[in-house]
Amino acid sequence: MNEDILVNITPQETRVALMQLGAVQELHIERTLSRGLVGNIYLGKVARVLPGMQSAFIDIGLERAAFLHVADIWHPRNDHDGAGSPPQPPIEKMVFEGQTLMVQVIKDPIGTKGARLATQISIAGRTLVYLPQEPHIGISQRIESEAEREALRSKVQSLVPPDEKGGFIVRTIAEDAADSELSNDIDYLRKTWETIQWQATRVPAPALLHQDLNLAQRVLRDFVHEETGKILVDSRETFQKLTEFAAVYTPAVLSKLCHYTGERPLFDLYSVETEIERALSRRVDLKSGGYLMIDQTEAMTTIDVNTGGYVGARNFDDTIFKTNLEAAQMIARQLRLRNLGGIIILDFIDMVNVEHRESVLAELKKALARDRTRITVNGFSQLGLVEMTRKRTRESLAHVLCEPCPVCAGKGQLKTPRTVCYDILREILRESRQFNPREFRLVAAQSVVDLFLEEESQHLAMLCDFIGKPVSLLVETTFSQEQYDIILM
């Protein structure tokens, strides 16, 4: 199935949409102001060594000095293990003030703390991670089959040039990678390391030697495959940079790169903006008339399937079956588009027919097979729910683009004006027993004050008689429905 990639560039952010059959399947967003430092490689200068903390502060050219702990200092492996291995020397024996070190950021600065560093360098590729200081080949722990691990290790060893002194970690995605993909990745990673080494001899510390690829470049490294049709880029400058990058590192991609020069915005032309708005909604309508309800919580994501207005099939069982089949395809697409991860519970409409259940589950797995993210799917539980997991690779679309509502604080609902009125009556009664003001003044939203002036006026009058104090009302237009203030006059 052909897949087109749209790259929309603005000074403040880069957006990438993956299209299949004219529909958005994935959306990736990277904002200029929020690019992290993790993975960046610097030439730093030791500013201070703290033997008591077994750590050092390294100047890498940022506002705050970065932090290097002794445990994050790389030293050559030896053949001894366990008790036979000599202890690591103290940090004051390994670094000194003014020393120049090549370091890599392993944790971004948080609050008043600087970035955390390591001296072991690793450079990520599409299928492999290059370790220029470690002459061994490791396999991702997620590849569990021992036979598969050994086969991958042998394959990579056969592709590594004889003069290579570094090592590689085989990523999970390499399970299905062809020899040509692995070979291209090895070449790309070795070229990148050569560039870093050359740069380190040309600039004084502190200096940035290598920055992890931006989103537009990661498209060429991570997203493009044999079924990719064209890559449309709507910025001439970015198109030229990607062309230069591809010529050096991924020459097979060059023929797919296209510069979009149309007058209409690229994302408008392919209705991506509309899809983004829909992807932020709880409800997703199906063509048949059914719909999904998608809810994200801290623990999991739940997706509920409903028939809605669909009555097109011959009988009720067929209606349910066809709605569930369509929902299975839409669920797979929404998971990729919204980048939902973690535990996911699917509540399909109950099906009595066992064959229908198996068909829906097979359709779901078939649709999920196009997802690059690691997924596990369990069958229907005794309650008729499908439990699945999808690896979290980045923040969900809603977390990137949205924040909790300041009015409802993320609950998704508000107390009714009548409920707020009764809360206020209880609060005034409570305060009347503690204080003895001349008057209580209530400041509240328009809807609450209107209710006190109309339907709840009798209850307010009864309270005034009971406490022996008047209560005046004042509207505050900036207050939300649940907000109020009681002033003692």
N, C-alpha and C positions, 0 to 999 in steps of 0.2 A: 504494500500500500504506500503510494507516494506521499511524502511529507514535505511541506514547504515551511521555511522558517522566516519570520518577519522580525526585523531588528529596527526598533524605533529609538532614535537618539535625540535627546535634548540636553542642554547644559547641566540640568539638575538631576537627570536620571536616564537610565537605559532600560528599555523594556523589550523582552523577547517573547514572541508567541509562536508556538508550534502548531501548524495547521494540518489536518487530515480531512479529506473529503469536504473541504470548505468550512470546517468547524474547528474552533480553538480547542486543542487538547491540553496544552500546558502554557503557563504564563510565568515568566521569570522577571523580577524587578530588582535593579540595583541602583541605589541612590548615592550621588556623589558625596554627600556629607556624612553618610553612615557606612562607608567602606571600612571594614575592619583591617587590623594590622597582622592578624594571624597568618603565618606562612611567609611573611616578608623577611628577607635576609639583609642584615646590616653589617657594615664594618664599624664596630664600636670601640670606644676607648674606656678602659677601666677607670672610673672616677674615684671609687673608694672600696676598700676591702674590709669586711666586718668579720673577724675571726669568731667572735662570740656568737654570731648568728649563722656562721658558715655560709656566708653569702657575699655578694658584691653588687655595687651599683654601677651600671654601664651607661655611658653617654652614647646614645644612638641618634642624637639630633632631634629628639622630641622635646616637648615642654618639660616633662619630668624624666628623670633618669630611670632606666629600666632595671629590673631585678633579676639577678642570676644566682640560683642556689647551687650548692656543691653537687647535689644529686642530679642536676641538669647539665653538668659538665661532662662532655664525652671524653673517654679515654680508651685506647685500643683494647679490644678483647684479648684474653689469653686462653690457654687450653684448660685452665683450672676451673673447677666448679665448686659451689658450696663452700665448705669450710677450708678447702684447699686454696681458694682464691685470695690473693692478698688484699687487705683493706684499702679503700680509696684514700688517697692522701688528703689532708686538710686543705681547705681552699687557699690558705695563705702560702701553701707550697706550690699551688698550681697557677695562680694569677697574681699580678702585682699592679699597683697604681701606675697609670700611664700606658699600660700594655694595650696593644691593638688586638682585638678578637673578632672573628667572624661569628655572628650569632643569628639565631632565628627566633622570631616571636612565636610563643606557644600559647599565650593568653593575652587578650586585649587589656589596656588600662581600664580600671574600674574605680570610679570616685577619685579618691586621693592617691590611689595606688598606681604605680607605673606598670608598664607591660612586663610580663614574665618572659624570660629568655631561656634558650638552650643552645649549647654549642654543637650538638649533633644536627647536621643539616639533612633535610629531606625535601625532595621536590616531587610534587604530585603530577602524574600524567593521567591519561584516560584509563588505562588498564593497569599501570604499574606506578609504584612510588620508588624513586631513585634515592639510594643512600650512598653518597659518594665516599663516605668514610668506613662503611661496613661491607667487607667482601663476602657476603653470603646472600642466599635467595630465600626469602620467607614467603609464607602463604597466608592469606587472610584467614582468620579463625572462623569466619562464617562459611568457608568451604569445609564441610565436615567430613566428606568421604576421603579416607586415607588414599585410596587408589587415585582419585581425582587430584589430590594434593601432589602426589608423587609425579603424576603425568604432567601437571602444570609446571612443576619444578624442573623436570627434564626438558620440557619444551623451551622454557625461558633460558635455561643453561645452554641449549644448543644455538640460541639466537644471539646470545651475548658475545661481542667480539673478544678475541683472545687477549687483547691488551687492556681489557677493562679491569680496574682495580676496585671499583665500588660494587655495591649489591643492589638488589631490587626486592620490593615486597609486591607480590601479585595480588591485585585487588579482586573483589568478588565479581566485578563485571567481566574479568578476564576468562571466566569459566567458558563462555561461548565465543571468545575472541579468536579470529583467524590469525595465522602466523604473521601475515602482512601487517595486521593492526599492532601486534606486539612488537614487531621489528620497527615499525614507524615510531612507536612510543619510545623505544630504547634510543633511537636516533635523536628524537626531539629532546629527551631528558639529558642526554650527553651534551648536546649543543648548548642547552640552557646552562648547564654546569660550567662548561668551558667559558661561556660569556661572563658568568659570575666571577670566575677565577681571574679572567683578564681584567674585569672592572676593578677587582680588589687591589690590583697592582698599579692602577692608574689614578685612584682618588685618595685623598687624605681622610682619616677617620675624624668625626663620625660621618657616615654616608650610607644611603640606601643603595644596596647592590642589586636587589631583585625584589620585585613586587609581584604577588600572585596575580594571575591574569585577570583582567576585568571581564565583565559579563559577555561583552561582544566577542572577545578572544576565546572565552570558554565555550562559546557556541561552536567554534571550529574544532576545539579539542574534544569536547564531551558530547555534543548533540548530533553531529553530522555522521551519517552512516550510508550504506549502499542505497537505501530507499529514499534518501533525501533528494528532492527535486531541485529547488532553487532556494537561495538565501538572499532575500531582498533587504537591502540596507538603505534607509532614507537620508543618510548623511554622507556627502561626498568625502569629507575628511576622514570619517570612520571607515568608509569603503576603501579608501586608499591605504589606510593603516592595516586593515584586515587583509588586503591583497598582498601587502609586503610581508605580513606575518605568515600568511598561508604559503607564500613562495618559499620561505625558509623552512617552516616547520610542518606544514600539512599541504604539500603541493597537490594532492589528489582533490582538494576542495576548491581549487582556483576556478575550475570551470563552472561551479555551482553559484559563485558569488555574482550578484547583480546589484547595480545601483538603481534605486527607484527614484524616478524624476517626475512622477505625476503631480498634478496640481492638488489633487485631493489627498488629505493626510492618509498615510499608509494604513493605520489602524482603523480609520473610518471606512476605507475602501473594503476591508475584509471583515467589517462589523465586530472588530475586537473590542472596541470601547463599550458596545452594547453588552457583549459577553462578560466583561469585567463587572458591569453593574449587576447583571443577573447572578454572577458568582458570589456577590456579597449578600444576596437575599437568602432567607431560610427556605423559601418555596421554589421548587424547580418544576415547571410544567412539562408534561410529556405530550407528544404529538397526538396520542390517542385520547387525551382528555384527563388521564390520570396525572398524579403529581407526587413529588418527593418532598419531605420535610427534613431538613438537615440541621442538626443542633450540635455545636461544639461545646464540650465542657472540659474541665481540667483533667478528668480521668479518661474520657473517651469521646468519640463522636458517634452519634446515633443517626440513622437514616431510616425514615418511616415511609413505606410505599402505600399510596391510597388510590382507589379507582377513580375518584372524582366523578366526572360526568360521562365516563366511558361506558356505553351500553351497546357497542357495535357487534359483539360476538353473538353466536346462536343461543348460548345458555350462560348461566352465571359462572360455571367452572371455566369455560373458555375465556370469558371476560377477564377473570382473575389471572389465568395463565398468560394471556397476551400482554396484560398490563405488567406483570412481573418480568416477562422477557424483555420488554422495552425498558423497564426500570433497571434491569441488570446492566444493560449497555450504558445507560445514562449514569448510573452510579460509578462505573469504571472511569468514565470521562470526568465526572465531577471531582473524583478523588485526585486526579492528576491536575485538573484546572485549579482547584482550590488548595492543592498540596496538603491534603489532610493526612495526618500520620498518627501513629500510636494504635490503640485499640479502637476498632470500628465495629459497631453492632448494626446489622441490617435486619429490619423488620419487614419482610415481604408479606403480602397479603396471604393469609392462610390458604394452603392448598391441600386438599384431601388426597388427590391422586399422586401416588409415589413417583410415577413417571414424569409428571409435571414438575415435581420438586427437583428431580435429577436433571431435567432439561434446563431449568432455570439456573441451577448451580453450574452446569457445564457452560452455559452462555456467559455467566459471570466470570468464570475462570478464563474463558476464551478472550473476553474483552479486557481482562486485567493483564493478559499475557503481553500486551503492547506497552505496558508500564515498565520503565527502566528501574524503578525503585523496587527493592525487595519486598515481596508480599507473601503472606501465608493465609490460606483460606480453609476454615473448618466447615464441615457439612452442617445441615440443619440440626439444631439442638432440640431437646424435648419440648421446649417452649416455641419451636418454630422459628427461632432466630438463627441468623448466620453470623458467626464470629470470625473476624479476620484482623490481621495486623498489617500495617504498612509502615516501613521504616521512615522515621523523621529525618529528613535531609536538610531542611531549612524551615523558617517560619511559614505558617500557613498564609494564604493570600489575605485573609481577613485581619490577621495580626500585623501584617506589613502595612496595609492601607487604612486600617481603622483603629479606634481606641474605644474603651468602654464609654457608654453614654453618661455624661455628667449628671443627668437628671435621674435616671433609674439605677445608675452605678452598675450597669451590666446585667441587672435582673431581667430586663426586657418587659417589665410591667410596672405600673404605678398604683399606689393606693387610690381608691375612688375618693372624690370630694367628701362624700358622706363619712367614709372611714376616717378621713383627716379631721372632720368636724368633731367626731366622737373622741378622737385622740386629744383634741384641743380642750374639749369640755372636761376631760379627766385631768389634764395638766393644770387648768385653771383651778379646779377643786383642790388639787394637791398643793398648789402654791398658796392658796388662800388659807390653808391650815398652818403654813410656815411663816407667812408675812402678813402685814396689815396695811396694805397700800390704800390710797384714797380711791384708786380706779385701776382696772386692768385694761390695757389697750392691746388688741389683737391685730397684728400685721400679718396678712396672708395673701394668697393668690386670689385672683378675681373669682374663680369658680367656687372657692371655699367661702368667701365673703358673701357671694350671691346666695349660696345655700343657707347661710345663717340668717339672711334677710328674708328668705322665703320659707321653705319647707321646715327648716330647723330653728325658726325664730322662737317657737314655743319652748323648745328645750333650752335655748339660750336664756330666755326670760325666767324659766324655772330655776336655772342655776344662779342667776343674778339675785333672785329672791332668797335662795337658800344661803348664799354666802354674804348677802347684805351689801354687795358692792356692785357698781355699774361696770359693764364691759362695753367698750367702744370698739368699732371696727375700722380698719384702714387697709386699703388695697395697695399691694406692692407688685407692680407689673413685672419686675425682674425675678420674682420668686417662682419656682416650679410648683406644681400642684401639691407636693408633699411638704414644701418648706413653709414654716410659720415662725413668728416670734411673739412672745408675750411680754409686754413692757409693764413694769410696775410703776404707776404714776403717784 
